[in-house]
Amino acid sequence: MPCKFTTRVKPVPLEDTNLFRPLKVGDLELPHRVVMAPLTRLRATKYVPSKELAPTYYEQRAQKPGTLIISEASFPEPQFGGCDTAPGLWSKEQLDIWKEIIGRVHGKRSYMFVQLWNLGRQADPAALTKEGLRYDSASDNVYMSKEKEEIALKVNNPQHGVTKEEIKQYIRGYVKAAKNCIDVGADGVEIHSANGYLLNQFLDPISNKRTDEYGGSIENRARFTLEVVDAIVEAVGPSKVGIRLSPYGLFGTMSGGKEPDIVAQYAYVLGELEHRARNGKRLAYVHLVEPRVTDPSKVEGEGAYLEGSNDFVYSIWKGVVIRAGDLALHPELAKQLVRQEKTLICYGRYFISNPDLVDRLERGLPLTEYNRDTFYTHDAEGYIDYPNYEECVKQGC
C-alpha cells in the first residue's frame, strides 16, 4: 500500500503523558495505555479466519511490547452470525488459526482479548435463512429498517424476539466461546454489548418492546447483558472479561442521546458491574464508545453528539476504563482523557494504516492515512501491506 501521511492532524508526542505510563488491566501489567480497537475486516471465509493473512495482520500491530489488542468481533456459534466473512469461535479449524494469531501476538510480548459478537437484527435475514437460522432480536417484528423487513418477509424469516429458553442457549454459547478463546491462549474476552448488536438491542427501548422480565424497565432491559457477564465470569474469571458499551450510539438505529433515560440505563449497568466488583468479581475493564462517534460507518467528525459525555462512568465504576472514538485526530483530547486514573485510549482506523501506531503516538510522528475502500475487502491490500514509519520515509512520503 503506498504511504501517504495524513494532513488532518498535526502530530503531537505523547510520551510524557499518562498514555505511556504502566497500568494493570485484569491480570496484565501493561507498560503503556494504547489499545487496538476491535475492527471488523471481513477477511474470513465461511467463518474461518484467513490463515494466510490474519496472523500477520495482528502480529504487525502487536509490534510494540505490551500492546493490548482487542480482536475483531467474532461469532461464538452460527446462530450469532449471518455474515460468514467474519470469524467464528466454535470449530477446530477456526480455533487452530486463532491459536496461531494469539501466539504471534504473544511472540511480540503483547496481549489479546477476543471480542464476542451477536448481530441480532443487524444480520442479513437472507443469509440466515440460507443457513437455516432464525432472524433474532429482542422483540418480534421491531425492524431496524423497512429494507430489513422486506428482506425478512421475502425469505419467510421474520424478526423473532428470542424466548427465555433461547436466551439461555445464547448464554451457553457465549460461555463456550469464552472457554474456547482462553483454551487457545487468549488473555481474555470482550463482551460486545454496543453498536446496535443483540445485547444492545435488549438494552435500548427503541428495539426492546418486551413485557417479560427482559423488557420494560431499565433493570429488565439490562438483564440479558448482565447474565452474559455473570456466566462468562463464572467460567473464566472476572480478570479475563471486559465489556463494550456505547451509551450515545446511533448505529443499528439505536436511540442515542435523544432518549432521556439512556444515561440512566448505562449508569445502572455500570452500577451493577461495580457492585459485582466489590464482591470480588471486578471485570478487567469497561470499554466505552465516545459520543464523538455515534455511527462508526461515518467519517470522523460526522454524527458527533455534543450534548453528552461518558465522564459519568468515573462516579460509578472504579475499575479500568477504555475510551474509544476519533482520538487519533485529536491528541489533545487523548491527553485530557488519560489524566483520569485507570484510563486507556483505544485507536481503530489509524491502527489499520499504522501498524507501528504506538511508536508514532509516543514520538509524535506523522500518521499514514488509511484507505476506507479496503476496510472490508477480502485480500492483503489495505490489510497487511501498510508500512512502518521508517519505510514510509524511504518511500518519500
C-alpha positions as CSV (number, residue, x, y, z in Angstrom):
1,M,0.0,0.0,0.0
2,P,1.6,3.4,-1.0
3,C,2.2,5.5,2.0
4,K,0.6,8.9,2.4
5,F,0.8,10.9,5.6
6,T,-2.4,12.5,6.7
7,T,-2.8,16.2,6.7
8,R,-5.8,16.0,9.1
9,V,-3.8,16.2,12.3
10,K,-0.6,17.8,13.5
11,P,1.5,15.1,15.3
12,V,2.0,15.6,19.0
13,P,4.4,13.5,21.0
14,L,2.5,11.8,23.9
15,E,5.5,10.1,25.6
16,D,5.3,12.4,28.6
17,T,1.6,11.8,29.2
18,N,-0.2,9.0,31.2
19,L,-0.7,7.2,27.9
20,F,2.9,5.9,28.3
21,R,2.7,5.0,31.9
22,P,2.1,1.5,33.1
23,L,-1.3,0.2,34.3
24,K,-2.6,-3.1,35.5
25,V,-5.6,-4.4,33.4
26,G,-7.0,-7.7,34.8
27,D,-4.0,-10.0,35.1
28,L,-1.9,-7.9,32.7
29,E,0.8,-5.4,33.6
30,L,0.7,-3.1,30.6
31,P,3.7,-0.8,30.0
32,H,1.5,1.7,28.1
33,R,-2.2,2.5,27.7
34,V,-2.7,2.4,23.9
35,V,-5.2,-0.2,22.9
36,M,-6.1,-1.5,19.4
37,A,-9.8,-1.4,18.9
38,P,-11.9,-4.3,17.7
39,L,-12.1,-3.8,13.9
40,T,-14.3,-5.8,11.6
41,R,-12.2,-6.6,8.5
42,L,-14.2,-9.4,6.8
43,R,-11.2,-11.5,5.7
44,A,-12.7,-14.8,6.8
45,T,-14.1,-17.5,4.5
46,K,-17.2,-19.4,5.8
47,Y,-16.4,-18.2,9.3
48,V,-12.8,-19.4,9.2
49,P,-10.2,-16.7,9.8
50,S,-7.7,-16.2,7.0
51,K,-4.7,-18.5,7.8
52,E,-2.6,-16.6,5.3
53,L,-3.4,-13.1,6.4
54,A,-4.9,-12.8,9.9
55,P,-1.8,-13.9,11.9
56,T,0.4,-11.4,10.1
57,Y,-2.1,-8.6,10.4
58,Y,-2.3,-8.9,14.2
59,E,1.4,-9.6,14.6
60,Q,2.2,-6.4,12.8
61,R,0.1,-4.4,15.2
62,A,1.4,-6.1,18.2
63,Q,5.0,-5.0,17.5
64,K,5.2,-2.6,20.5
65,P,5.6,-4.9,23.5
66,G,2.8,-4.6,26.0
67,T,0.1,-3.5,23.5
68,L,-3.4,-4.7,24.3
69,I,-5.2,-5.8,21.2
70,I,-9.0,-6.4,21.1
71,S,-9.7,-8.7,18.2
72,E,-12.3,-8.2,15.5
73,A,-15.8,-9.1,16.5
74,S,-16.2,-12.9,16.3
75,F,-19.2,-15.3,16.5
76,P,-19.5,-17.9,19.3
77,E,-21.9,-20.0,17.2
78,P,-23.5,-19.9,13.8
79,Q,-26.8,-18.5,15.2
80,F,-24.9,-15.5,16.5
81,G,-23.9,-14.6,12.9
82,G,-25.3,-14.3,9.4
83,C,-22.0,-12.9,8.0
84,D,-19.7,-15.7,7.0
85,T,-16.7,-13.4,6.2
86,A,-16.4,-12.6,9.9
87,P,-14.6,-15.3,12.0
88,G,-16.2,-17.9,14.3
89,L,-15.1,-19.5,17.5
90,W,-16.6,-22.9,17.5
91,S,-14.7,-25.3,15.1
92,K,-11.3,-26.8,15.4
93,E,-10.3,-25.3,12.1
94,Q,-11.2,-21.8,13.3
95,L,-9.6,-22.2,16.7
96,D,-6.4,-23.6,15.3
97,I,-6.0,-20.3,13.4
98,W,-6.9,-18.3,16.5
99,K,-4.2,-20.1,18.4
100,E,-1.7,-19.1,15.7
101,I,-3.0,-15.5,15.8
102,I,-2.7,-15.2,19.6
103,G,0.7,-17.0,19.5
104,R,2.0,-14.4,17.1
105,V,0.7,-11.6,19.3
106,H,2.3,-13.2,22.4
107,G,5.5,-13.6,20.4
108,K,5.7,-9.8,20.3
109,R,5.1,-9.7,24.0
110,S,1.7,-8.2,23.5
111,Y,-1.8,-9.3,24.6
112,M,-5.1,-10.2,23.1
113,F,-8.7,-10.1,24.2
114,V,-11.2,-11.7,21.7
115,Q,-14.5,-9.8,21.2
116,L,-17.7,-11.9,21.3
117,W,-20.3,-10.7,18.8
118,N,-24.0,-11.4,18.2
119,L,-25.6,-9.4,15.3
120,G,-29.2,-9.8,16.2
121,R,-31.4,-7.8,13.9
122,Q,-28.3,-6.3,12.1
123,A,-27.8,-9.7,10.5
124,D,-28.8,-10.4,6.9
125,P,-32.1,-12.3,7.1
126,A,-31.5,-13.9,3.7
127,A,-28.0,-15.1,4.8
128,L,-29.5,-16.5,8.0
129,T,-32.3,-18.3,6.0
130,K,-29.7,-20.0,3.7
131,E,-28.0,-21.4,6.9
132,G,-31.3,-22.5,8.4
133,L,-31.0,-19.9,11.2
134,R,-33.5,-17.6,12.9
135,Y,-33.6,-13.8,12.5
136,D,-33.4,-12.8,16.1
137,S,-33.7,-9.6,18.2
138,A,-35.1,-8.5,21.5
139,S,-38.7,-8.3,20.1
140,D,-40.8,-9.7,17.3
141,N,-41.1,-7.5,14.2
142,V,-39.4,-4.4,15.5
143,Y,-37.3,-4.0,12.4
144,M,-34.3,-1.6,12.2
145,S,-35.4,-0.5,8.7
146,K,-38.1,-1.1,6.0
147,E,-35.4,-2.7,3.9
148,K,-34.7,-5.4,6.6
149,E,-38.4,-6.0,7.0
150,E,-38.9,-6.5,3.3
151,I,-36.0,-8.9,3.0
152,A,-37.1,-10.9,6.1
153,L,-40.6,-11.3,4.9
154,K,-39.5,-12.2,1.4
155,V,-37.4,-15.1,2.7
156,N,-40.1,-16.0,5.3
157,N,-37.8,-15.4,8.2
158,P,-39.5,-12.6,10.2
159,Q,-37.7,-10.9,13.0
160,H,-38.1,-13.1,16.1
161,G,-38.0,-11.9,19.7
162,V,-35.9,-14.6,21.4
163,T,-37.6,-16.7,24.0
164,K,-36.3,-17.2,27.5
165,E,-35.0,-20.6,26.6
166,E,-33.2,-19.2,23.6
167,I,-31.6,-16.6,25.8
168,K,-30.3,-19.4,27.9
169,Q,-29.0,-21.1,24.8
170,Y,-27.2,-17.9,23.8
171,I,-25.6,-17.5,27.2
172,R,-24.3,-21.1,26.9
173,G,-22.9,-20.2,23.5
174,Y,-21.1,-17.1,25.0
175,V,-19.6,-19.3,27.7
176,K,-18.4,-22.0,25.4
177,A,-16.8,-19.4,23.1
178,A,-15.1,-17.7,26.1
179,K,-13.7,-21.0,27.2
180,N,-12.5,-21.8,23.7
181,C,-10.7,-18.5,23.5
182,I,-8.9,-19.0,26.8
183,D,-8.0,-22.6,25.7
184,V,-6.2,-21.3,22.6
185,G,-4.3,-18.7,24.6
186,A,-6.3,-15.5,24.7
187,D,-5.7,-13.2,27.6
188,G,-9.4,-12.6,27.9
189,V,-12.7,-11.9,26.1
190,E,-14.7,-8.7,25.5
191,I,-18.5,-8.9,25.5
192,H,-19.8,-6.8,22.7
193,S,-22.9,-5.0,24.2
194,A,-22.6,-1.9,22.0
195,N,-23.1,-0.5,18.5
196,G,-26.7,-1.8,18.0
197,Y,-26.0,-5.5,18.1
198,L,-28.1,-8.1,20.0
199,L,-27.2,-7.2,23.6
200,N,-27.5,-3.5,22.8
201,Q,-30.9,-4.3,21.2
202,F,-32.0,-5.6,24.6
203,L,-30.6,-2.5,26.5
204,D,-32.3,0.0,24.2
205,P,-36.1,0.8,24.4
206,I,-36.2,1.6,20.7
207,S,-35.7,-2.1,19.9
208,N,-36.8,-3.8,23.1
209,K,-40.6,-3.8,23.4
210,R,-40.8,-6.9,25.6
211,T,-43.2,-7.2,28.5
212,D,-41.5,-10.0,30.4
213,E,-38.5,-9.8,32.8
214,Y,-36.2,-8.9,29.9
215,G,-38.1,-5.8,28.9
216,G,-39.9,-2.7,30.1
217,S,-37.8,-1.3,33.0
218,I,-34.1,-0.2,33.0
219,E,-33.4,-3.2,35.2
220,N,-35.1,-5.7,33.0
221,R,-33.5,-4.4,29.8
222,A,-30.1,-4.9,31.4
223,R,-30.8,-8.4,32.5
224,F,-29.5,-10.3,29.4
225,T,-26.2,-8.4,29.3
226,L,-25.6,-8.9,33.0
227,E,-26.5,-12.6,32.8
228,V,-23.9,-13.0,30.0
229,V,-21.4,-11.2,32.1
230,D,-22.1,-13.4,35.1
231,A,-21.9,-16.6,33.2
232,I,-18.7,-15.8,31.5
233,V,-17.1,-14.5,34.7
234,E,-18.1,-17.8,36.3
235,A,-16.5,-19.7,33.5
236,V,-13.2,-17.9,33.0
237,G,-12.8,-15.5,35.9
238,P,-13.5,-11.7,36.1
239,S,-10.0,-10.6,35.3
240,K,-10.3,-12.2,31.8
241,V,-13.5,-10.4,30.9
242,G,-14.2,-6.9,29.5
243,I,-17.4,-5.3,28.1
244,R,-18.0,-2.8,25.4
245,L,-20.9,-0.2,25.7
246,S,-22.0,2.7,23.5
247,P,-24.3,4.9,25.5
248,Y,-24.8,7.5,22.8
249,G,-24.6,5.2,19.8
250,L,-27.0,5.5,16.9
251,F,-25.5,2.7,14.7
252,G,-28.1,0.0,14.1
253,T,-30.8,2.6,14.7
254,M,-30.3,2.8,18.5
255,S,-31.7,5.7,20.5
256,G,-28.6,7.6,21.4
257,G,-28.7,10.8,23.3
258,K,-32.3,11.6,22.3
259,E,-33.6,9.0,24.7
260,P,-33.9,10.8,28.1
261,D,-33.2,7.6,30.1
262,I,-30.2,6.4,28.1
263,V,-27.6,7.6,30.7
264,A,-29.7,6.1,33.5
265,Q,-29.7,2.8,31.6
266,Y,-26.0,2.6,31.3
267,A,-25.4,4.0,34.8
268,Y,-27.5,1.1,36.1
269,V,-25.4,-1.4,34.1
270,L,-22.2,0.2,35.4
271,G,-23.6,0.2,39.0
272,E,-24.3,-3.5,38.7
273,L,-20.8,-4.2,37.5
274,E,-19.3,-2.1,40.3
275,H,-21.5,-4.0,42.8
276,R,-20.1,-7.3,41.5
277,A,-16.6,-5.8,41.6
278,R,-16.9,-5.0,45.3
279,N,-17.9,-8.6,45.9
280,G,-14.7,-9.9,44.4
281,K,-15.7,-10.0,40.7
282,R,-14.2,-6.9,39.1
283,L,-14.0,-7.0,35.3
284,A,-10.7,-6.3,33.6
285,Y,-12.2,-3.2,32.1
286,V,-15.3,-1.3,30.8
287,H,-14.8,-0.1,27.2
288,L,-16.9,2.9,26.2
289,V,-17.5,4.3,22.7
290,E,-17.4,8.1,22.9
291,P,-20.3,10.3,21.8
292,R,-17.9,11.8,19.3
293,V,-18.6,8.6,17.2
294,T,-22.3,7.7,17.3
295,D,-22.1,5.8,14.0
296,P,-18.8,4.1,13.1
297,S,-19.8,3.9,9.4
298,K,-19.4,7.6,9.1
299,V,-16.2,9.5,8.6
300,E,-14.6,11.2,11.6
301,G,-16.4,14.3,12.8
302,E,-19.8,13.3,11.3
303,G,-22.7,12.5,13.6
304,A,-20.9,13.6,16.8
305,Y,-23.3,14.0,19.8
306,L,-22.2,17.2,21.6
307,E,-24.7,17.2,24.4
308,G,-23.4,14.3,26.4
309,S,-20.3,12.8,27.9
310,N,-19.1,9.4,29.1
311,D,-17.4,11.1,32.1
312,F,-20.3,9.8,34.3
313,V,-18.6,6.4,34.3
314,Y,-16.0,7.5,36.9
315,S,-18.6,8.3,39.5
316,I,-19.9,4.8,39.3
317,W,-17.3,2.3,38.0
318,K,-14.0,2.3,39.9
319,G,-12.1,-0.1,37.7
320,V,-10.2,0.3,34.4
321,V,-11.9,2.3,31.6
322,I,-11.1,2.1,27.9
323,R,-12.3,5.1,25.8
324,A,-12.6,5.0,22.0
325,G,-13.7,7.3,19.4
326,D,-11.9,9.6,16.9
327,L,-8.9,10.2,19.2
328,A,-6.1,9.7,16.7
329,L,-7.1,13.0,15.1
330,H,-7.4,14.7,18.5
331,P,-4.3,14.0,20.6
332,E,-5.3,16.9,22.8
333,L,-8.4,15.0,23.9
334,A,-6.4,11.8,24.4
335,K,-4.1,13.7,26.7
336,Q,-7.0,15.1,28.6
337,L,-8.8,11.7,29.0
338,V,-5.7,9.8,30.3
339,R,-5.4,12.3,33.1
340,Q,-8.2,10.2,34.7
341,E,-6.9,7.4,36.8
342,K,-7.1,3.9,35.2
343,T,-8.0,5.1,31.7
344,L,-6.7,3.7,28.4
345,I,-7.2,5.0,24.9
346,C,-8.4,2.8,22.1
347,Y,-7.5,3.6,18.5
348,G,-9.2,2.0,15.5
349,R,-9.0,3.2,11.9
350,Y,-5.5,4.6,12.3
351,F,-4.3,1.3,13.7
352,I,-5.2,-0.2,10.3
353,S,-2.9,2.1,8.3
354,N,-0.2,2.4,11.0
355,P,1.0,-1.0,12.3
356,D,3.5,0.9,14.4
357,L,0.9,3.3,15.7
358,V,2.1,3.1,19.3
359,D,5.6,4.3,18.4
360,R,4.2,7.1,16.3
361,L,1.9,8.3,19.1
362,E,4.8,8.2,21.6
363,R,7.2,10.0,19.4
364,G,4.8,12.4,17.7
365,L,5.4,11.0,14.2
366,P,3.1,11.7,11.2
367,L,0.3,9.2,10.7
368,T,-0.3,7.3,7.5
369,E,-3.7,8.0,6.0
370,Y,-6.0,4.9,5.6
371,N,-8.0,3.9,2.5
372,R,-11.6,3.2,3.5
373,D,-12.2,1.4,0.2
374,T,-10.1,-1.6,1.6
375,F,-11.6,-1.8,5.0
376,Y,-13.9,-4.7,4.1
377,T,-12.3,-6.2,1.0
378,H,-11.0,-9.7,1.1
379,D,-7.3,-9.7,0.3
380,A,-4.0,-8.4,1.5
381,E,-4.3,-4.9,0.1
382,G,-5.1,-2.4,2.9
383,Y,-4.7,-5.2,5.4
384,I,-1.1,-6.3,5.8
385,D,0.7,-4.0,3.3
386,Y,0.8,-0.8,5.3
387,P,4.4,0.0,6.1
388,N,6.0,1.3,9.3
389,Y,7.1,4.9,9.6
390,E,10.7,4.3,8.5
391,E,9.6,2.6,5.3
392,C,7.2,5.4,4.6
393,V,10.1,7.8,4.8
394,K,12.1,5.7,2.4
395,Q,9.2,5.8,0.0
396,G,9.4,9.6,0.1
397,C,6.0,10.2,1.9
